[in-house]
Amino acid sequence: MWRTQIRCCRQTIRKVVSVLGNQIKSIILKASLERLPSFKDELGKLLTTLDNVGVDVSYLRAMIDALMVTALDYYSAHSTYSQKLSPEVQSDRLATIDSSLSIALAMQQAKEVHQFSILESIKSANTRMEELKREQEQLELRLRQLSESLSESDAQLSYHHGVVTRLREDKIAVEGAPVLLAVDAETFDALRVSFERLHNGFRDLSWE
């Protein structure tokens, strides 16, 4: 359903654009040189309507502005050679020029604001770039420290691995060694006592 609605909406917009475009074309082509500047406001409203429905009218607006200026210049030259300007014509011309000048000044100010925004964005990007460079340097230092720690850890792990291996071998050796039985312990203890008695007997031996 929403796709159908979108298609209908697009068709409606195309119809509106076609009607408004033909109206602009008709005004410009049918208006006399003298009356053409008087349609500037009407044309401006039509352009605004087109802009509101999503049509990029910047190029068309520039063409109309240029046409208006050119029409005024042409009409001025024609009037100069034919007759002097009447106060009414002079007033209309000045009003039209003032209107165009206001538009031009507004566009210039908009461009200046846009340029300032771009410069601020560039400044912000450069600042961020410097921060990232410093962050990268810190990360590289941290990476070197971690690499050194890893080398030390490898050496310690190798040492402990050797200790574990040696202890396991000792365990295997001990587990495989002959076990001293109780009778063996008694025999050993009897031999020890006999040896100590005989050995201590030499302590009291005198050769005098």
CYANA upper distance limits for C-alpha pairs under 8 A (distance plus 0.5 A):
  1 MET  CA      5 GLN  CA      6.77
  2 TRP  CA      6 ILE  CA      6.60
  3 ARG  CA      7 ARG  CA      6.71
  4 THR  CA      8 CYS  CA      6.66
  5 GLN  CA      9 CYS  CA      6.51
  6 ILE  CA     10 ARG  CA      6.58
  7 ARG  CA     11 GLN  CA      6.64
  8 CYS  CA     12 THR  CA      6.63
  9 CYS  CA     13 ILE  CA      6.69
 10 ARG  CA     14 ARG  CA      6.66
 11 GLN  CA     15 LYS  CA      6.75
 12 THR  CA     16 VAL  CA      6.72
 13 ILE  CA     17 VAL  CA      6.54
 13 ILE  CA     53 VAL  CA      7.45
 14 ARG  CA     18 SER  CA      6.57
 15 LYS  CA     19 VAL  CA      6.67
 16 VAL  CA     20 LEU  CA      6.60
 17 VAL  CA     21 GLY  CA      6.32
 17 VAL  CA     50 LEU  CA      7.02
 18 SER  CA     22 ASN  CA      6.60
 19 VAL  CA     23 GLN  CA      6.68
 20 LEU  CA     24 ILE  CA      6.72
 20 LEU  CA     46 LEU  CA      7.05
 20 LEU  CA     50 LEU  CA      7.88
 21 GLY  CA     25 LYS  CA      6.69
 22 ASN  CA     26 SER  CA      6.46
 23 GLN  CA     27 ILE  CA      6.69
 24 ILE  CA     28 ILE  CA      6.80
 24 ILE  CA     43 LEU  CA      6.94
 24 ILE  CA     46 LEU  CA      7.78
 25 LYS  CA     29 LEU  CA      6.62
 26 SER  CA     30 LYS  CA      6.33
 27 ILE  CA     31 ALA  CA      6.25
 27 ILE  CA     39 PHE  CA      8.11
 28 ILE  CA     36 LEU  CA      7.42
 31 ALA  CA     35 ARG  CA      6.61
 31 ALA  CA     36 LEU  CA      5.80
 32 SER  CA     36 LEU  CA      6.25
 33 LEU  CA     37 PRO  CA      8.40
 33 LEU  CA     71 ALA  CA      6.96
 33 LEU  CA     75 TYR  CA      7.24
 34 GLU  CA     75 TYR  CA      7.34
 35 ARG  CA     39 PHE  CA      7.70
 36 LEU  CA     40 LYS  CA      7.85
 36 LEU  CA     68 MET  CA      7.88
 36 LEU  CA     71 ALA  CA      8.07
 37 PRO  CA     68 MET  CA      6.46
 37 PRO  CA     71 ALA  CA      8.11
 37 PRO  CA     72 LEU  CA      7.93
 37 PRO  CA     96 THR  CA      7.26
 39 PHE  CA     43 LEU  CA      6.53
 40 LYS  CA     44 GLY  CA      6.50
 40 LYS  CA     68 MET  CA      8.18
 41 ASP  CA     45 LYS  CA      6.74
 42 GLU  CA     46 LEU  CA      6.88
 43 LEU  CA     47 LEU  CA      6.67
 44 GLY  CA     48 THR  CA      6.63
 44 GLY  CA     61 ARG  CA      8.44
 45 LYS  CA     49 THR  CA      6.73
 46 LEU  CA     50 LEU  CA      6.82
 47 LEU  CA     51 ASP  CA      6.60
 47 LEU  CA     57 VAL  CA      7.00
 47 LEU  CA     61 ARG  CA      7.58
 48 THR  CA     52 ASN  CA      6.64
 49 THR  CA     53 VAL  CA      7.12
 50 LEU  CA     54 GLY  CA      7.22
 50 LEU  CA     55 VAL  CA      5.99
 50 LEU  CA     56 ASP  CA      8.31
 50 LEU  CA     57 VAL  CA      7.56
 51 ASP  CA     55 VAL  CA      5.43
 51 ASP  CA     56 ASP  CA      6.59
 51 ASP  CA     57 VAL  CA      6.60
 57 VAL  CA     61 ARG  CA      6.29
 58 SER  CA     62 ALA  CA      6.63
 59 TYR  CA     63 MET  CA      6.74
 60 LEU  CA     64 ILE  CA      6.69
 61 ARG  CA     65 ASP  CA      6.58
 62 ALA  CA     66 ALA  CA      6.50
 63 MET  CA     67 LEU  CA      6.48
 64 ILE  CA     68 MET  CA      6.53
 65 ASP  CA     69 VAL  CA      6.71
 65 ASP  CA    100 SER  CA      7.73
 66 ALA  CA     70 THR  CA      6.46
 67 LEU  CA     71 ALA  CA      6.32
 68 MET  CA     72 LEU  CA      6.58
 69 VAL  CA     73 ASP  CA      6.67
 69 VAL  CA     97 ILE  CA      8.25
 70 THR  CA     74 TYR  CA      6.50
 71 ALA  CA     75 TYR  CA      6.38
 72 LEU  CA     76 SER  CA      6.38
 72 LEU  CA     93 ARG  CA      7.60
 73 ASP  CA     77 ALA  CA      6.71
 74 TYR  CA     78 HIS  CA      6.61
 75 TYR  CA     79 SER  CA      6.47
 76 SER  CA     80 THR  CA      6.54
 77 ALA  CA     81 TYR  CA      6.96
 78 HIS  CA     82 SER  CA      6.60
 79 SER  CA     83 GLN  CA      5.82
 79 SER  CA     84 LYS  CA      6.74
 79 SER  CA     85 LEU  CA      6.96
 80 THR  CA     84 LYS  CA      6.39
 80 THR  CA     85 LEU  CA      7.83
 85 LEU  CA     89 VAL  CA      6.63
 85 LEU  CA     90 GLN  CA      6.59
 86 SER  CA     90 GLN  CA      6.64
 87 PRO  CA     91 SER  CA      6.51
 88 GLU  CA     92 ASP  CA      6.66
 89 VAL  CA     93 ARG  CA      6.54
 90 GLN  CA     94 LEU  CA      6.61
 91 SER  CA     95 ALA  CA      6.57
 92 ASP  CA     96 THR  CA      6.62
 93 ARG  CA     97 ILE  CA      6.56
 94 LEU  CA     98 ASP  CA      6.38
 95 ALA  CA     99 SER  CA      6.59
 96 THR  CA    100 SER  CA      6.68
 97 ILE  CA    101 LEU  CA      6.36
 98 ASP  CA    102 SER  CA      6.51
 99 SER  CA    103 ILE  CA      6.83
100 SER  CA    104 ALA  CA      6.56
101 LEU  CA    105 LEU  CA      6.46
102 SER  CA    106 ALA  CA      6.56
103 ILE  CA    107 MET  CA      6.61
104 ALA  CA    108 GLN  CA      6.54
105 LEU  CA    109 GLN  CA      6.59
106 ALA  CA    110 ALA  CA      6.61
107 MET  CA    111 LYS  CA      6.65
108 GLN  CA    112 GLU  CA      6.65
109 GLN  CA    113 VAL  CA      6.67
110 ALA  CA    114 HIS  CA      6.64
111 LYS  CA    115 GLN  CA      6.49
112 GLU  CA    116 PHE  CA      6.63
113 VAL  CA    117 SER  CA      6.71
114 HIS  CA    118 ILE  CA      6.78
115 GLN  CA    119 LEU  CA      6.74
116 PHE  CA    120 GLU  CA      6.68
117 SER  CA    121 SER  CA      6.65
118 ILE  CA    122 ILE  CA      6.67
119 LEU  CA    123 LYS  CA      6.66
120 GLU  CA    124 SER  CA      6.58
121 SER  CA    125 ALA  CA      6.51
122 ILE  CA    126 ASN  CA      6.63
123 LYS  CA    127 THR  CA      6.70
124 SER  CA    128 ARG  CA      6.63
125 ALA  CA    129 MET  CA      6.54
126 ASN  CA    130 GLU  CA      6.80
127 THR  CA    131 GLU  CA      6.84
128 ARG  CA    132 LEU  CA      6.64
129 MET  CA    133 LYS  CA      6.69
130 GLU  CA    134 ARG  CA      6.80
131 GLU  CA    135 GLU  CA      6.59
132 LEU  CA    136 GLN  CA      6.45
133 LYS  CA    137 GLU  CA      6.75
134 ARG  CA    138 GLN  CA      6.78
135 GLU  CA    139 LEU  CA      6.64
136 GLN  CA    140 GLU  CA      6.57
137 GLU  CA    141 LEU  CA      6.74
138 GLN  CA    142 ARG  CA      6.63
139 LEU  CA    143 LEU  CA      6.48
140 GLU  CA    144 ARG  CA      6.76
141 LEU  CA    145 GLN  CA      6.80
142 ARG  CA    146 LEU  CA      6.61
143 LEU  CA    147 SER  CA      6.58
144 ARG  CA    148 GLU  CA      6.75
145 GLN  CA    149 SER  CA      6.67
146 LEU  CA    150 LEU  CA      6.49
147 SER  CA    151 SER  CA      6.78
148 GLU  CA    152 GLU  CA      6.84
149 SER  CA    153 SER  CA      6.51
150 LEU  CA    154 ASP  CA      6.52
151 SER  CA    155 ALA  CA      6.87
152 GLU  CA    156 GLN  CA      6.75
153 SER  CA    157 LEU  CA      6.39
154 ASP  CA    158 SER  CA      6.53
155 ALA  CA    159 TYR  CA      6.75
156 GLN  CA    160 HIS  CA      6.71
157 LEU  CA    161 HIS  CA      6.43
158 SER  CA    162 GLY  CA      6.76
159 TYR  CA    163 VAL  CA      6.85
160 HIS  CA    164 VAL  CA      6.58
161 HIS  CA    165 THR  CA      6.61
162 GLY  CA    166 ARG  CA      6.57
163 VAL  CA    167 LEU  CA      6.63
164 VAL  CA    168 ARG  CA      6.62
165 THR  CA    169 GLU  CA      6.75
166 ARG  CA    170 ASP  CA      6.67
167 LEU  CA    171 LYS  CA      6.53
168 ARG  CA    172 ILE  CA      6.69
169 GLU  CA    173 ALA  CA      6.67
170 ASP  CA    174 VAL  CA      6.53
171 LYS  CA    175 GLU  CA      6.46
172 ILE  CA    176 GLY  CA      6.62
173 ALA  CA    177 ALA  CA      6.59
180 LEU  CA    184 ASP  CA      6.66
180 LEU  CA    185 ALA  CA      7.15
181 LEU  CA    185 ALA  CA      6.76
182 ALA  CA    186 GLU  CA      6.74
183 VAL  CA    187 THR  CA      6.70
184 ASP  CA    188 PHE  CA      6.53
185 ALA  CA    189 ASP  CA      6.52
186 GLU  CA    190 ALA  CA      6.64
187 THR  CA    191 LEU  CA      6.72
188 PHE  CA    192 ARG  CA      6.65
189 ASP  CA    193 VAL  CA      6.71
190 ALA  CA    194 SER  CA      6.68
191 LEU  CA    195 PHE  CA      6.53
192 ARG  CA    196 GLU  CA      6.62
193 VAL  CA    197 ARG  CA      6.66
194 SER  CA    198 LEU  CA      6.75
195 PHE  CA    199 HIS  CA      6.37
196 GLU  CA    200 ASN  CA      6.35
197 ARG  CA    201 GLY  CA      6.67
198 LEU  CA    202 PHE  CA      7.60
199 HIS  CA    203 ARG  CA      8.04
200 ASN  CA    204 ASP  CA      8.04
201 GLY  CA    205 LEU  CA      7.30
